[in-house]
Amino acid sequence: MNTRQQIAQQRANLAIAEFLKELFTPPYVISESTFDETKESAVECAKQNVDAASLTEREKEVAKESVELFANDVARKFKVAMKQSGKIV
């Protein structure tokens, strides 16, 4: 793992830890900013992994775009459901 990958991985780990801390600590809700940071850090981590893969530059571009589109779509749907259930504020 190169330095950029390690930093992206650490950022993702910290975001996930904060997400879980908020979810399992009273009042058992997640702030919208924590939710967004978790998604963004996961996307960045995935993009760093794509960069490390042995793909052509074009394949890397397509993979990064696909990762970002997929993550944003999933996060949007998950955020709506969490707001409806009162778990995100």
C-alpha positions, 0 to 999 in steps of 0.5 A, spaced: 500 500 500 502 506 498 502 512 502 495 515 499 492 508 499 494 508 507 491 515 508 485 513 504 484 507 508 485 510 515 480 516 513 475 511 511 476 507 518 475 513 522 469 515 519 466 508 520 468 508 527 465 515 528 458 512 524 458 506 529 459 510 535 454 515 533 449 509 531 450 506 538 450 511 543 444 515 545 440 518 542 442 513 537 442 517 531 447 519 526 449 526 524 448 528 516 455 530 516 458 523 519 454 520 514 456 524 508 464 523 511 463 516 511 460 515 504 466 520 501 471 516 505 469 510 502 469 512 495 476 515 496 478 509 499 475 505 493 478 510 488 485 509 491 484 501 490 482 502 483 489 506 482 493 501 485 490 495 480 493 493 474 488 496 469 489 501 463 488 508 465 482 508 461 479 502 465 481 506 471 477 512 469 471 508 468 472 504 474 472 510 478 466 513 475 462 507 476 464 506 484 462 514 485 456 513 481 454 506 485 456 509 492 452 516 491 446 512 489 446 507 495 448 512 500 442 517 497 437 511 498 440 509 505 440 516 507 432 517 505 431 510 509 435 513 515 431 519 515 424 516 514 426 512 520 429 518 524 436 515 525 439 521 521 439 528 523 
